[in-house]
Amino acid sequence: MPDSGPAMTNAILIRAAAEADYPAIARLQQTSPEAAQWPVGDYSGFRILFAVLEAEKGIPAGFCAWRQSTPDEAELLNLAVSPDYRRRGVASSLLKALAREAAGDIFLEVAEPNEPAIRLYEHHGWVRAGVRKGYYGSGNVNAIVMQKRP
Ligand SMILES: CC(C)(COP(=O)(O)OP(=O)(O)OC[C@H]1O[C@@H](n2cnc3c(N)ncnc32)[C@H](O)[C@@H]1OP(=O)(O)O)[C@@H](O)C(=O)NCCC(=O)NCCS
């Protein structure tokens, strides 16, 4: 018989972010220097998915920001998971939710040295579509453009 006590799960809940989440988004950004560092006000035109951990009283664990650029093309703009909650499937849950919500191809840019993120995206079906030379920093870091078909 399974234990009939209170259910303790590691469920990752995904929901749309509201303005009340902006301070948590700012904190998540700060703990992830590899992510884009934008003033939170800049997120107002984007769609934001927020990941919270059910078993830890709704602790904000990660977020992603995206936009539907055209009816059949979407763009993942930013993604960060708190270092405390990595390798637990938080980013994967966000990317699965993004794939359900977005229409058409999903494009993103990632810094060439950011191998963890590139592996994550490849794991979820993104493929390399091109290189933007000198896109980041003072022109010495390439961006890999990646694309996921529906
Ligand atoms: C990249 C990042 C979003 C991954 O988040 P995460 O919640 O730890 O990722 P997941 O647990 O969903 O990982 C899923 C898979 O991605 C790959 N992956 C994730 N992190 C990895 C790492 N550090 N090294 C190698 N592979 C990695 C693995 O295949 C992993 O599956 P596994 O754990 O079964 O091996 C997180 O490390 C992060 O926030 N980094 C800083 C910000 C950043 O780089 N953002 C992307 C900007 S383009």
The ligand as a Tripos MOL2 file, in Angstrom:
@<TRIPOS>MOLECULE
LIG
   48    50     1     0     0
SMALL
NO_CHARGES

@<TRIPOS>ATOM
      1 C1         21.2680   26.3670  -18.5120 C.3       1 LIG1
      2 C2         20.2380   26.3110  -17.3510 C.3       1 LIG1
      3 C3         19.0390   27.1610  -17.7140 C.3       1 LIG1
      4 C4         19.8030   24.8400  -17.1560 C.3       1 LIG1
      5 O1         18.7770   24.7950  -16.1620 O.3       1 LIG1
      6 P1         18.4340   23.4460  -15.3620 P.3       1 LIG1
      7 O2         17.1180   23.6330  -14.6940 O.co2     1 LIG1
      8 O3         19.5870   23.0790  -14.5080 O.co2     1 LIG1
      9 O4         18.3070   22.3820  -16.5520 O.3       1 LIG1
     10 P2         17.6040   20.9370  -16.4940 P.3       1 LIG1
     11 O5         17.7270   20.3640  -15.1200 O.co2     1 LIG1
     12 O6         16.2260   21.0440  -17.0590 O.co2     1 LIG1
     13 O7         18.5660   20.1150  -17.5000 O.3       1 LIG1
     14 C5         18.0620   19.3480  -18.5880 C.3       1 LIG1
     15 C6         19.2170   18.8050  -19.3950 C.3       1 LIG1
     16 O8         20.0120   19.8710  -19.9570 O.3       1 LIG1
     17 C7         21.4160   19.5090  -19.9500 C.3       1 LIG1
     18 N1         22.1280   20.3330  -18.9670 N.ar      1 LIG1
     19 C8         21.6080   21.2330  -18.0890 C.ar      1 LIG1
     20 N2         22.5970   21.8040  -17.3590 N.ar      1 LIG1
     21 C9         23.7680   21.2460  -17.7780 C.ar      1 LIG1
     22 C10        25.1230   21.4070  -17.3910 C.ar      1 LIG1
     23 N3         25.4980   22.2760  -16.4200 N.pl3     1 LIG1
     24 N4         26.0520   20.6910  -18.0370 N.ar      1 LIG1
     25 C11        25.7170   19.8210  -19.0060 C.ar      1 LIG1
     26 N5         24.4280   19.5850  -19.4180 N.ar      1 LIG1
     27 C12        23.4730   20.3110  -18.8110 C.ar      1 LIG1
     28 C13        21.4410   18.0530  -19.5040 C.3       1 LIG1
     29 O9         21.2570   17.2670  -20.6750 O.3       1 LIG1
     30 C14        20.2160   17.9810  -18.6090 C.3       1 LIG1
     31 O10        19.7120   16.6800  -18.4270 O.3       1 LIG1
     32 P3         20.2980   15.7770  -17.1950 P.3       1 LIG1
     33 O11        20.2580   16.6170  -15.9530 O.co2     1 LIG1
     34 O12        19.3410   14.6100  -17.1710 O.co2     1 LIG1
     35 O13        21.6910   15.3990  -17.5990 O.co2     1 LIG1
     36 C15        20.8840   26.8020  -16.0240 C.3       1 LIG1
     37 O14        22.1270   26.1580  -15.8460 O.3       1 LIG1
     38 C16        21.0840   28.3040  -15.9460 C.2       1 LIG1
     39 O15        20.2060   29.0420  -15.5010 O.2       1 LIG1
     40 N6         22.2770   28.7920  -16.3960 N.am      1 LIG1
     41 C17        22.5870   30.2240  -16.3200 C.3       1 LIG1
     42 C18        21.7150   31.0450  -17.2550 C.3       1 LIG1
     43 C19        21.8540   30.6270  -18.7000 C.2       1 LIG1
     44 O16        22.8760   30.1490  -19.1670 O.2       1 LIG1
     45 N7         20.7540   30.8230  -19.4450 N.am      1 LIG1
     46 C20        20.6930   30.5340  -20.8640 C.3       1 LIG1
     47 C21        20.9550   31.7800  -21.6350 C.3       1 LIG1
     48 S1         20.8520   31.4620  -23.3940 S.3       1 LIG1
@<TRIPOS>BOND
     1     1     2 1
     2     2     3 1
     3     2     4 1
     4     2    36 1
     5     4     5 1
     6     5     6 1
     7     6     7 2
     8     6     8 1
     9     6     9 1
    10     9    10 1
    11    10    11 2
    12    10    12 1
    13    10    13 1
    14    13    14 1
    15    14    15 1
    16    15    16 1
    17    15    30 1
    18    16    17 1
    19    17    18 1
    20    17    28 1
    21    18    19 ar
    22    18    27 ar
    23    19    20 ar
    24    20    21 ar
    25    21    22 ar
    26    21    27 ar
    27    22    23 1
    28    22    24 ar
    29    24    25 ar
    30    25    26 ar
    31    26    27 ar
    32    28    29 1
    33    28    30 1
    34    30    31 1
    35    31    32 1
    36    32    33 2
    37    32    34 1
    38    32    35 1
    39    36    37 1
    40    36    38 1
    41    38    39 2
    42    38    40 1
    43    40    41 1
    44    41    42 1
    45    42    43 1
    46    43    44 2
    47    43    45 1
    48    45    46 1
    49    46    47 1
    50    47    48 1
@<TRIPOS>SUBSTRUCTURE
     1 LIG1         1 GROUP 0 **** ****
